[in-house]
Amino acid sequence: MNDVSKKLRGAEIFVEALKDEGVEYLFGYPGGAVLHIYDALFKQDAVKHVLTRHEQGAAHAADGYARATGRPGVVLVTSGPGVTNALTGIATAYMDSIPLVVFSGQVPRHLIGNDAFQEVDAIGVTRPCVKHSILVNDVGDLAEAIKKAFYIATSGRPGPVLVDIPKDVTADVAEYEYPASVEIRSYRPTTRGHPGQIRKAAQLLQDARRPMIYSGGGAILDNASRQLTEFARLLGFPVTNTLMGLGAYPATDPQFVGMLGMHGTYEANMAMHHCDVLIAIGARFDDRVTGNLEQFCPEARIIHIDIDPSSIAKNVPVDVPIVGAVGTVLDQLLEVLRAAGVAPVDRDTDPWWQQIRKWQAVNCLAYARSGDIIKPQYVIEQLYEATAGNACITSDVGQHQMWAAQYYHFDRPRRWINSGGLGTMGFGLPAAIGVQLGCPEEIVCCVTGEASLVMCIQELSTALQYDLPIKIINLNNRYMGMVRQWQEFFYDRRYSHSYMDALPDFVRLAESFGHVGMRIEKATDVRAALDEVLAMKDRLVLMDFITDQTENVYPMIEAGKGQHEMYLAPTRELA
């Protein structure tokens, strides 16, 4: 809290509050309703403003920054089309529980409800996809509203919070004093698990014969990777991660059986289906994981740890619900298990591990090579080797996203940045901008496809303005790949509007934005090209890999099927 109160205009209060909150970057795009704020930003340099080329790009960049750093992303947009353009980015963050604070300008208070120029009901249109929203009606309430927004966005189950600020509020004057903390009677997230439930869970885990640890994005959001790893190694249980949870547990560890779900590994899905005790840690049992709910884990007793009580038993009934922060609850469980003298089982002789190894022997991620034709899986494998597994990888949505999740092995959290819940094409490039700003010393690669890349291609200009040396890996098969795959499997190969006609020359397009472009057309050139590009440490490079148009993502569970009912690649045989 400031020692001395001072009178400031609302726009100045806004900037001072961001400073006091420790905001590093503000991603935004100016417009009439926020010009007072932009004028105040001009007069200081503590809060760095990043001018994206579209409000959707601003929200995605702030989202990427938040996922990579663990700090909240902050967005500033104008009224009307400014906030509606940002809506897709807000919804993306909401679905994946990412902490964003989004500030939208609003028309002056006396014009609200009069269909004024660039007026839209920001509170109304964003209500379904924010954790909370605030309309600031008095400049005297602005500082506290900002403090509340950051508190709500980052505590409990994180998520985006919208603060709508009428233009005349930013012109009014009030005394400025930033609260050291806020108290909200109706909002007090539970962080510690109930001791009785902890004991029940510990006993169930000790009695398990075919156990599984199923970990989701909550383990990453709560920075609980250390506790998860200690927990898994103490018990010696197999571990699977959701798409959002990749990196929470080291992918190269022998206890890791791969990602589960619609495009998860054969061994992960089969182990889930046949387990007798399942502990779900910071995961929400979404449909891409469970498949047919009636067939989900039919023999398992289920423990579910989540900070959001509304997520527990929402989709799947559970036997031991534990409400609390993932890291705190795992610490509690570790204490009880260690006190009971629990030690890892011998994984070399345990019958459950013997069965899992048989499933692993199927080698479900193997794929057929085809001469000089570039297989997209091969590109990801070579990217993993060329970066020694140490890059931050953003992705868009589709086949390339699944191949990146399958073939790039994440050993650390906050290295895999993608839109899981909403599945937003166009996310990858602006997210990479936020990641690179938040992690300037890291290699940042955007794995994308030609259909996704063009959706927010204008952010190449943002990357140039801020000298961001992102490496774009464009797996170009001239199709909306995942749409084509579904049309092949389920629509008798009627490829309705999934072929991408009139694509740009991506090399010349990158060059027109001031970057480096490179086209790679032969498999034998893939590794050398990657090594060359990774050596360009100060340039953005768009690598256009011309890949096999017919390649599909395997394994695949058809919608409505069980986890054990997978399509495997035609060359695979079941063990």
Backbone torsions as a table, in degrees:
resi	resn	phi	psi	omega
1	MET	NA	139.3	177.5
2	ASN	-66.7	143.5	179.4
3	ASP	-74.5	-31.1	-175.2
4	VAL	-123.0	124.5	175.9
5	SER	-73.4	149.1	178.9
6	LYS	-146.2	150.1	-179.7
7	LYS	-87.7	129.7	-178.8
8	LEU	-139.4	157.2	170.3
9	ARG	-70.9	158.0	-179.0
10	GLY	-55.7	-40.2	179.3
11	ALA	-62.7	-37.6	178.5
12	GLU	-72.3	-35.9	174.9
13	ILE	-60.1	-43.1	178.7
14	PHE	-55.3	-50.5	-177.0
15	VAL	-66.7	-43.0	-179.8
16	GLU	-63.5	-36.9	179.0
17	ALA	-65.0	-41.2	177.0
18	LEU	-62.8	-40.1	176.8
19	LYS	-60.9	-48.0	-178.4
20	ASP	-66.3	-25.6	177.9
21	GLU	-81.3	-9.4	179.1
22	GLY	80.3	25.6	-179.1
23	VAL	-69.9	130.3	-179.7
24	GLU	-92.5	-48.9	-177.2
25	TYR	-126.5	141.2	174.5
26	LEU	-121.4	118.1	-177.5
27	PHE	-97.5	125.7	-175.5
28	GLY	-166.6	-174.9	-178.2
29	TYR	-152.7	125.7	-173.0
30	PRO	-77.2	161.8	175.4
31	GLY	-168.6	173.3	-170.9
32	GLY	-54.5	-42.0	-174.0
33	ALA	-71.5	-14.7	-178.4
34	VAL	-118.8	17.2	-176.6
35	LEU	-67.6	-32.1	175.0
36	HIS	-60.9	-40.3	179.3
37	ILE	-67.1	-43.0	-180.0
38	TYR	-64.6	-32.7	176.6
39	ASP	-66.2	-39.9	177.6
40	ALA	-67.7	-37.3	177.0
41	LEU	-62.6	-35.4	-178.4
42	PHE	-61.5	-28.5	-172.8
43	LYS	-89.7	7.7	-179.8
44	GLN	-144.1	167.5	178.5
45	ASP	-135.3	10.1	179.7
46	ALA	-71.4	-43.6	176.2
47	VAL	-95.1	118.9	-176.8
48	LYS	-88.5	123.3	178.1
49	HIS	-92.5	134.2	177.3
50	VAL	-110.7	114.3	-178.4
51	LEU	-86.2	101.8	173.7
52	THR	-80.8	174.6	-176.5
53	ARG	-101.8	3.0	178.1
54	HIS	-161.9	146.6	-178.2
55	GLU	-65.5	-31.3	174.2
56	GLN	-61.4	-40.9	177.2
57	GLY	-61.4	-36.9	179.0
58	ALA	-63.2	-45.7	-179.4
59	ALA	-65.3	-43.0	179.3
60	HIS	-66.3	-38.7	179.5
61	ALA	-64.9	-43.1	177.0
62	ALA	-63.4	-37.1	177.9
63	ASP	-62.8	-49.5	178.6
64	GLY	-59.2	-42.1	176.8
65	TYR	-58.4	-45.4	-178.7
66	ALA	-65.2	-43.8	-178.4
67	ARG	-64.3	-38.9	-175.4
68	ALA	-78.4	-34.4	-173.6
69	THR	-101.4	-22.6	-173.5
70	GLY	82.9	-2.0	177.1
71	ARG	-96.6	154.8	-178.4
72	PRO	-66.9	141.5	171.8
73	GLY	-84.4	145.0	-175.3
74	VAL	-126.8	133.8	-173.2
75	VAL	-129.7	142.9	174.7
76	LEU	-131.6	120.6	178.9
77	VAL	-134.5	163.1	179.5
78	THR	-87.0	-177.9	-176.7
79	SER	-75.1	175.0	172.6
80	GLY	59.7	-118.8	-177.2
81	PRO	-64.0	-22.3	177.2
82	GLY	-62.0	-49.5	-178.4
83	VAL	-76.6	-33.0	178.1
84	THR	-70.5	-33.3	174.8
85	ASN	-63.8	-32.1	-179.3
86	ALA	-80.1	-9.9	-171.0
87	LEU	-59.5	-40.2	-180.0
88	THR	-62.3	-41.0	178.1
89	GLY	-67.4	-36.3	177.6
90	ILE	-65.4	-45.3	179.5
91	ALA	-64.2	-36.1	176.8
92	THR	-59.8	-47.1	179.4
93	ALA	-65.4	-38.6	-178.9
94	TYR	-62.0	-46.0	-177.4
95	MET	-64.3	-30.2	-177.7
96	ASP	-103.6	9.3	176.9
97	SER	58.4	49.9	-179.1
98	ILE	-100.9	131.9	-178.1
99	PRO	-75.6	109.0	174.1
100	LEU	-124.2	144.8	167.1
101	VAL	-117.9	114.2	-174.9
102	VAL	-109.3	119.6	177.2
103	PHE	-102.6	124.6	177.8
104	SER	-118.1	137.0	172.2
105	GLY	-72.7	155.7	178.1
106	GLN	-138.0	156.8	177.6
107	VAL	-63.4	160.4	179.2
108	PRO	-54.8	151.4	-172.0
109	ARG	-55.9	-38.6	-176.6
110	HIS	-71.9	-12.0	178.9
111	LEU	-100.2	-9.0	-178.7
112	ILE	-62.1	127.9	-178.9
113	GLY	92.0	0.1	-177.9
114	ASN	-103.3	12.4	-175.8
115	ASP	56.2	44.5	179.8
116	ALA	-68.8	165.2	179.2
117	PHE	-57.3	128.3	-179.7
118	GLN	58.4	34.5	174.4
119	GLU	-95.9	135.8	169.0
120	VAL	-147.6	149.8	178.8
121	ASP	-75.9	87.9	-175.5
122	ALA	-62.6	-39.0	178.6
123	ILE	-62.9	-43.8	-178.0
124	GLY	-67.7	-46.0	-174.5
125	VAL	-73.3	-24.9	-179.5
126	THR	-95.8	-10.0	-172.7
127	ARG	-51.1	-41.5	-177.7
128	PRO	-70.3	-13.8	-173.1
129	CYS	-130.5	30.5	170.0
130	VAL	-129.9	156.0	175.3
131	LYS	-74.2	-34.7	-179.7
132	HIS	-160.7	156.9	176.0
133	SER	-141.9	149.7	-176.6
134	ILE	-136.7	128.1	169.4
135	LEU	-101.3	119.5	-177.2
136	VAL	-86.7	111.3	-177.5
137	ASN	-98.4	-9.2	-177.6
138	ASP	-143.8	133.6	-178.2
139	VAL	-60.9	-28.9	178.1
140	GLY	-66.2	-16.7	179.9
141	ASP	-97.1	-4.3	-169.8
142	LEU	-64.9	-47.5	-176.6
143	ALA	-61.3	-44.4	-179.9
144	GLU	-66.8	-36.4	177.9
145	ALA	-61.6	-40.5	179.6
146	ILE	-66.5	-43.3	178.6
147	LYS	-61.5	-43.8	178.3
148	LYS	-61.4	-41.1	-178.0
149	ALA	-60.5	-45.3	-179.7
150	PHE	-68.0	-38.3	179.6
151	TYR	-64.3	-47.2	-177.9
152	ILE	-67.9	-39.9	-177.7
153	ALA	-63.9	-32.9	-171.3
154	THR	-103.7	-9.4	-176.9
155	SER	-105.2	165.8	-179.1
156	GLY	58.2	-140.1	171.3
157	ARG	-80.4	114.3	-174.6
158	PRO	-63.5	165.6	178.1
159	GLY	175.3	172.4	-178.9
160	PRO	-77.1	141.5	174.6
161	VAL	-123.4	132.9	179.6
162	LEU	-102.7	133.9	172.4
163	VAL	-120.4	112.9	-177.8
164	ASP	-98.4	123.2	-171.4
165	ILE	-123.2	109.7	176.1
166	PRO	-59.3	147.7	-175.0
167	LYS	-61.4	-38.3	-177.8
168	ASP	-69.7	-23.9	174.6
169	VAL	-65.7	-35.4	179.7
170	THR	-73.3	-13.4	177.8
171	ALA	-96.2	-23.1	-179.3
172	ASP	-68.9	164.5	-176.5
173	VAL	-116.5	141.6	176.4
174	ALA	-154.6	163.5	173.7
175	GLU	-71.3	138.5	-179.1
176	TYR	-104.9	126.0	172.6
177	GLU	-151.0	116.4	-176.2
178	TYR	-87.1	125.1	-177.5
179	PRO	-63.0	141.4	175.4
180	ALA	-72.4	-28.7	179.0
181	SER	-158.7	169.1	176.3
182	VAL	-132.1	151.4	178.0
183	GLU	-121.8	123.0	179.3
184	ILE	-122.0	107.7	-172.5
185	ARG	-57.6	-37.2	-175.3
186	SER	-86.6	1.6	-176.3
187	TYR	-134.5	97.9	179.0
188	ARG	-139.0	86.1	-176.0
189	PRO	-60.8	140.0	175.5
190	THR	-82.2	130.4	-179.5
191	THR	-111.1	-33.4	-179.9
192	ARG	-94.5	138.0	177.6
193	GLY	-74.2	153.0	178.5
194	HIS	-66.2	127.4	-176.1
195	PRO	-56.0	-37.6	178.7
196	GLY	-64.3	-41.4	178.4
197	GLN	-68.7	-35.2	176.2
198	ILE	-60.3	-45.3	-179.8
199	ARG	-64.7	-41.5	177.5
200	LYS	-60.8	-43.6	-179.8
201	ALA	-63.4	-43.8	-178.9
202	ALA	-61.1	-41.3	179.6
203	GLN	-66.8	-41.3	179.3
204	LEU	-62.4	-41.0	178.7
205	LEU	-64.3	-39.1	179.8
206	GLN	-68.7	-27.6	-178.8
207	ASP	-86.5	-8.2	-173.8
208	ALA	-66.9	145.0	173.8
209	ARG	-115.3	-26.1	178.1
210	ARG	-132.3	69.3	-172.6
211	PRO	-84.4	158.6	172.8
212	MET	-142.8	139.2	170.9
213	ILE	-105.5	119.9	-177.1
214	TYR	-116.7	109.1	-172.0
215	SER	-116.6	139.1	-177.6
216	GLY	-119.6	-163.7	-176.4
217	GLY	-62.9	-22.2	179.6
218	GLY	-61.1	-30.8	178.2
219	ALA	-66.9	-32.9	177.5
220	ILE	-77.2	-44.4	-178.0
221	LEU	-61.5	-31.9	179.8
222	ASP	-93.5	9.0	179.8
223	ASN	53.2	45.0	-173.4
224	ALA	-108.2	22.8	-179.1
225	SER	-61.1	-41.0	179.8
226	ARG	-60.6	-48.5	-178.9
227	GLN	-63.7	-40.1	179.2
228	LEU	-62.0	-43.2	-179.1
229	THR	-65.6	-43.5	177.7
230	GLU	-62.0	-42.6	-179.3
231	PHE	-61.6	-48.1	-178.0
232	ALA	-65.4	-41.3	-177.4
233	ARG	-72.9	-32.6	175.7
234	LEU	-62.1	-42.2	-176.5
235	LEU	-85.3	-27.2	-176.4
236	GLY	74.8	21.4	-176.5
237	PHE	-85.7	153.7	171.6
238	PRO	-68.5	147.0	-176.6
239	VAL	-124.3	135.4	170.3
240	THR	-127.6	146.8	177.5
241	ASN	-115.1	150.2	169.1
242	THR	-75.4	173.4	174.9
243	LEU	-55.4	-42.5	-178.4
244	MET	-77.2	-16.6	-176.4
245	GLY	-96.8	0.7	-176.9
246	LEU	-60.1	130.5	-178.2
247	GLY	101.3	-17.6	177.3
248	ALA	-65.7	-33.6	173.5
249	TYR	-122.3	137.8	-173.8
250	PRO	-59.4	125.5	-176.8
251	ALA	-69.2	-21.6	-179.3
252	THR	-91.3	0.4	178.2
253	ASP	-73.4	139.5	-177.3
254	PRO	-63.3	-18.8	177.8
255	GLN	-80.7	-10.7	-178.4
256	PHE	-84.1	126.8	-177.5
257	VAL	-106.9	12.4	176.1
258	GLY	98.5	174.1	176.3
259	MET	-69.4	148.9	176.3
260	LEU	-107.3	174.7	172.9
261	GLY	106.6	-161.7	-172.7
262	MET	-53.0	-39.0	177.4
263	HIS	-121.1	29.7	177.8
264	GLY	-80.0	175.7	-178.5
265	THR	-74.0	156.5	177.8
266	TYR	-58.9	-45.0	-176.7
267	GLU	-67.0	-37.4	179.4
268	ALA	-66.3	-46.8	-178.0
269	ASN	-68.3	-39.2	179.4
270	MET	-68.6	-38.6	178.1
271	ALA	-65.2	-39.1	175.8
272	MET	-60.9	-45.2	-175.3
273	HIS	-64.6	-33.1	-173.2
274	HIS	-104.2	1.9	-176.9
275	CYS	-70.3	157.5	177.6
276	ASP	-107.0	-19.8	173.5
277	VAL	-136.8	126.7	-179.9
278	LEU	-121.8	128.1	171.8
279	ILE	-111.8	116.9	-179.5
280	ALA	-98.4	123.3	-171.8
281	ILE	-120.3	106.7	178.0
282	GLY	61.1	39.4	179.5
283	ALA	-130.5	156.1	-171.1
284	ARG	-118.1	13.3	176.3
285	PHE	54.1	50.4	-179.8
286	ASP	-74.7	166.9	-171.3
287	ASP	-65.2	-28.2	179.2
288	ARG	-73.0	-15.0	175.6
289	VAL	-94.1	-46.1	-170.7
290	THR	-79.8	-28.5	-169.1
291	GLY	63.5	-142.3	179.4
292	ASN	-66.1	115.3	-176.0
293	LEU	-60.6	-32.0	-179.0
294	GLU	-68.2	-20.9	-179.5
295	GLN	-108.0	7.7	-173.7
296	PHE	-78.7	123.3	175.9
297	CYS	41.3	60.4	-170.0
298	PRO	-64.8	-21.8	-176.3
299	GLU	-106.7	5.3	-169.0
300	ALA	-97.2	142.7	161.4
301	ARG	-92.5	137.7	-166.3
302	ILE	-119.0	131.4	170.4
303	ILE	-106.2	134.0	-178.4
304	HIS	-130.2	118.7	176.9
305	ILE	-106.6	123.6	177.0
306	ASP	-158.6	143.3	179.3
307	ILE	-76.7	-17.6	-179.3
308	ASP	-99.2	106.5	-177.8
309	PRO	-61.2	-26.2	-179.3
310	SER	-71.7	-16.5	178.4
311	SER	-83.1	-21.0	-176.2
312	ILE	-79.3	127.0	-177.7
313	ALA	63.7	17.7	177.7
314	LYS	-69.6	-43.5	-179.4
315	ASN	-109.8	-33.2	-175.0
316	VAL	-131.0	127.7	175.7
317	PRO	-61.3	141.6	-179.4
318	VAL	-125.2	155.5	-177.9
319	ASP	-90.8	-35.8	-179.8
320	VAL	-130.5	94.4	176.8
321	PRO	-82.6	135.6	176.9
322	ILE	-131.9	112.7	178.0
323	VAL	-91.4	124.3	179.1
324	GLY	166.6	169.7	177.2
325	ALA	-69.7	137.8	-173.8
326	VAL	-55.6	-50.7	-177.4
327	GLY	-61.6	-42.5	-179.7
328	THR	-65.3	-45.4	-179.3
329	VAL	-65.3	-40.6	178.3
330	LEU	-64.5	-37.9	175.2
331	ASP	-60.8	-41.0	178.1
332	GLN	-63.9	-44.2	179.2
333	LEU	-63.7	-42.3	179.3
334	LEU	-59.7	-41.5	179.6
335	GLU	-61.7	-45.2	-179.2
336	VAL	-67.2	-42.9	-177.9
337	LEU	-66.7	-40.7	179.2
338	ARG	-67.7	-37.6	177.4
339	ALA	-63.4	-28.2	179.3
340	ALA	-85.3	-1.1	178.3
341	GLY	76.5	25.2	-179.1
342	VAL	-68.3	138.4	176.1
343	ALA	-138.3	160.2	-178.7
344	PRO	-60.9	144.5	172.4
345	VAL	-71.9	162.7	177.0
346	ASP	-79.3	103.4	-172.9
347	ARG	-71.7	-12.2	179.6
348	ASP	-79.1	-21.9	-177.1
349	THR	-119.6	-11.0	-177.1
350	ASP	-64.4	127.2	-177.5
351	PRO	-58.3	-34.5	-179.4
352	TRP	-64.9	-42.9	178.0
353	TRP	-68.7	-33.2	176.3
354	GLN	-61.7	-40.6	178.1
355	GLN	-66.6	-42.1	179.4
356	ILE	-61.2	-39.1	179.1
357	ARG	-64.9	-32.6	176.1
358	LYS	-65.2	-40.7	177.2
359	TRP	-66.5	-38.2	178.1
360	GLN	-63.7	-30.3	-178.5
361	ALA	-65.4	-16.6	175.4
362	VAL	-62.0	-26.9	179.3
363	ASN	55.2	59.5	-168.7
364	CYS	-67.4	-16.3	-179.0
365	LEU	-97.1	4.2	175.5
366	ALA	-66.5	147.3	-179.2
367	TYR	-142.0	156.5	-177.7
368	ALA	-82.6	133.9	174.3
369	ARG	-84.1	158.5	-176.6
370	SER	-145.0	70.6	176.1
371	GLY	56.7	-127.8	-177.2
372	ASP	-88.2	-4.0	177.6
373	ILE	-68.2	132.9	-177.8
374	ILE	-80.7	120.3	173.1
375	LYS	-88.0	132.1	-177.3
376	PRO	-61.5	-33.4	178.3
377	GLN	-61.5	-37.5	-179.4
378	TYR	-64.2	-38.9	178.6
379	VAL	-60.7	-44.6	-179.7
380	ILE	-66.7	-41.1	176.9
381	GLU	-58.6	-44.3	-179.4
382	GLN	-70.4	-34.6	176.0
383	LEU	-63.6	-42.0	178.5
384	TYR	-60.2	-45.3	-179.5
385	GLU	-68.7	-41.8	-177.4
386	ALA	-65.6	-30.8	179.8
387	THR	-97.7	2.4	-177.5
388	ALA	55.1	28.4	178.2
389	GLY	70.3	16.1	-173.1
390	ASN	-106.8	6.1	-178.0
391	ALA	-83.5	157.8	165.6
392	CYS	-89.3	125.5	-175.1
393	ILE	-113.4	118.6	168.3
394	THR	-100.2	159.7	176.7
395	SER	-145.8	162.4	167.2
396	ASP	-91.7	-147.5	-173.3
397	VAL	-129.1	132.9	178.9
398	GLY	141.2	-155.6	-177.6
399	GLN	-59.4	-42.9	-177.4
400	HIS	-60.5	-35.6	178.4
401	GLN	-62.4	-44.7	-179.3
402	MET	-68.1	-40.6	178.0
403	TRP	-64.3	-38.9	177.0
404	ALA	-62.6	-42.7	179.5
405	ALA	-65.4	-33.7	-176.0
406	GLN	-81.7	-37.9	-167.7
407	TYR	-109.9	-9.1	173.0
408	TYR	-103.6	118.5	-169.9
409	HIS	-95.2	109.3	-175.1
410	PHE	-90.4	116.7	179.3
411	ASP	-97.5	-8.9	-178.7
412	ARG	-132.4	152.1	178.4
413	PRO	-75.2	163.3	176.1
414	ARG	63.8	25.9	174.2
415	ARG	-107.8	-12.9	-176.9
416	TRP	-116.0	110.3	-170.8
417	ILE	-120.1	105.9	-178.6
418	ASN	-152.2	162.3	178.9
419	SER	-87.7	105.7	-176.7
420	GLY	-91.0	-55.4	-173.1
421	GLY	-71.8	-46.6	-177.6
422	LEU	-86.1	-26.9	180.0
423	GLY	65.9	60.6	-169.7
424	THR	-95.4	110.0	170.2
425	MET	-66.4	143.3	-176.8
426	GLY	94.3	-4.1	-177.3
427	PHE	-73.0	-36.8	-164.8
428	GLY	-60.2	-50.1	-176.0
429	LEU	-66.8	-53.5	178.8
430	PRO	-63.3	-33.7	175.9
431	ALA	-61.8	-39.7	178.6
432	ALA	-62.2	-33.6	176.5
433	ILE	-61.6	-46.9	178.3
434	GLY	-64.1	-40.0	179.1
435	VAL	-63.9	-45.0	-177.5
436	GLN	-66.1	-36.9	176.2
437	LEU	-67.1	-40.5	-179.5
438	GLY	-74.7	-27.1	-177.0
439	CYS	-130.7	69.3	-170.3
440	PRO	-63.7	-21.6	-178.0
441	GLU	-89.3	-6.2	-175.2
442	GLU	-91.4	154.0	168.4
443	ILE	-77.3	125.0	179.5
444	VAL	-117.6	121.3	-179.9
445	CYS	-119.9	134.4	174.8
446	CYS	-104.3	110.7	176.0
447	VAL	-91.3	121.2	-172.0
448	THR	-144.5	179.6	173.8
449	GLY	-128.3	162.4	-172.6
450	GLU	-63.6	-29.7	179.4
451	ALA	-71.7	-40.4	179.6
452	SER	-73.0	-41.1	-172.2
453	LEU	-59.9	-39.5	-176.0
454	VAL	-71.7	-13.2	-176.5
455	MET	-68.7	-33.1	177.0
456	CYS	-129.3	36.8	-175.5
457	ILE	-62.1	-23.5	-179.1
458	GLN	-62.5	-18.7	-179.5
459	GLU	-73.3	-5.4	168.4
460	LEU	-58.7	-31.5	177.6
461	SER	-68.1	-40.6	176.3
462	THR	-61.1	-44.5	-179.8
463	ALA	-60.8	-36.5	177.8
464	LEU	-68.1	-44.7	-176.6
465	GLN	-60.6	-34.2	-175.7
466	TYR	-106.8	14.7	172.6
467	ASP	54.0	54.2	-176.3
468	LEU	-102.1	115.3	-172.6
469	PRO	-85.3	51.7	-179.7
470	ILE	-68.3	144.6	174.4
471	LYS	-107.7	118.7	-178.5
472	ILE	-98.4	122.1	-179.7
473	ILE	-106.4	96.2	-176.2
474	ASN	-94.6	108.0	177.9
475	LEU	-86.9	93.0	-167.5
476	ASN	-95.9	102.8	176.7
477	ASN	-111.8	10.5	176.7
478	ARG	62.2	23.6	177.6
479	TYR	-138.6	156.4	157.6
480	MET	-74.9	93.8	-162.0
481	GLY	-58.6	-46.0	-177.3
482	MET	-71.6	-34.0	174.5
483	VAL	-62.8	-45.4	178.6
484	ARG	-60.4	-41.1	-179.4
485	GLN	-61.9	-44.7	178.0
486	TRP	-65.2	-38.3	178.2
487	GLN	-65.3	-35.2	176.7
488	GLU	-66.7	-44.1	-174.5
489	PHE	-77.7	-40.2	-166.0
490	PHE	-120.7	-4.3	-177.8
491	TYR	-128.9	29.9	174.3
492	ASP	51.9	39.5	175.8
493	ARG	60.6	29.6	171.9
494	ARG	-87.1	96.4	-173.0
495	TYR	-85.7	71.4	-174.9
496	SER	-75.3	106.3	172.6
497	HIS	59.7	28.9	176.8
498	SER	-102.7	-11.3	176.6
499	TYR	-83.5	134.7	-176.3
500	MET	-92.0	96.9	173.6
501	ASP	-80.1	159.6	170.6
502	ALA	57.2	43.5	175.4
503	LEU	-73.6	150.5	176.5
504	PRO	-74.7	163.8	167.7
505	ASP	-78.9	103.1	-171.7
506	PHE	-65.3	-29.7	178.0
507	VAL	-65.2	-50.5	-179.7
508	ARG	-68.6	-31.9	178.0
509	LEU	-64.2	-46.0	177.5
510	ALA	-59.8	-43.0	-179.2
511	GLU	-64.9	-35.2	179.6
512	SER	-65.6	-25.1	176.2
513	PHE	-88.3	-0.6	179.2
514	GLY	93.3	14.0	-178.6
515	HIS	-109.0	-176.1	177.1
516	VAL	-99.3	135.4	175.7
517	GLY	-118.6	147.4	-179.7
518	MET	-148.5	132.5	175.8
519	ARG	-108.6	132.8	179.9
520	ILE	-123.0	123.4	-172.6
521	GLU	-119.7	-8.7	-178.7
522	LYS	-124.6	141.0	-179.3
523	ALA	-60.3	-33.4	-178.4
524	THR	-68.6	-14.3	-179.1
525	ASP	-98.2	-4.6	-170.9
526	VAL	-62.4	-52.7	-173.3
527	ARG	-67.1	-42.5	-179.9
528	ALA	-62.3	-38.1	179.1
529	ALA	-65.6	-42.8	179.0
530	LEU	-62.8	-44.0	179.1
531	ASP	-61.9	-41.0	179.2
532	GLU	-63.1	-43.7	-176.7
533	VAL	-70.7	-40.6	179.6
534	LEU	-65.5	-22.0	176.0
535	ALA	-76.3	-16.4	177.1
536	MET	-84.3	79.3	-169.6
537	LYS	-74.5	-12.8	-176.8
538	ASP	-117.6	14.5	-178.4
539	ARG	-128.9	142.0	166.9
540	LEU	-76.7	132.2	178.4
541	VAL	-126.7	130.0	174.3
542	LEU	-100.9	111.6	179.9
543	MET	-99.2	114.7	-177.7
544	ASP	-99.5	96.9	-180.0
545	PHE	-88.4	118.2	178.9
546	ILE	-84.6	104.9	-169.0
547	THR	-108.0	168.8	179.5
548	ASP	-58.8	122.3	-178.0
549	GLN	-73.0	-18.9	-171.7
550	THR	-97.8	-3.9	-173.6
551	GLU	-70.0	139.2	178.1
552	ASN	-118.3	160.7	177.8
553	VAL	-89.0	123.9	174.6
554	TYR	-129.4	152.9	-8.4
555	PRO	-64.9	167.8	176.8
556	MET	-147.0	133.1	173.3
557	ILE	-104.0	121.1	178.0
558	GLU	-65.3	142.7	177.3
559	ALA	-53.9	131.7	179.6
560	GLY	92.0	-5.6	178.5
561	LYS	-96.9	166.6	178.2
562	GLY	-83.8	168.4	-178.4
563	GLN	-63.2	-25.7	-177.9
564	HIS	-87.4	-0.4	-176.4
565	GLU	-108.2	73.5	-173.7
566	MET	-102.7	144.2	163.4
567	TYR	-82.3	127.4	172.2
568	LEU	-107.4	162.3	177.8
569	ALA	-56.5	145.2	-175.5
570	PRO	-54.6	-24.6	-177.7
571	THR	-84.7	-7.4	-175.8
572	ARG	-88.0	146.4	173.2
573	GLU	-122.1	143.6	-178.4
574	LEU	-76.7	138.6	177.6
575	ALA	-86.7	NA	NA
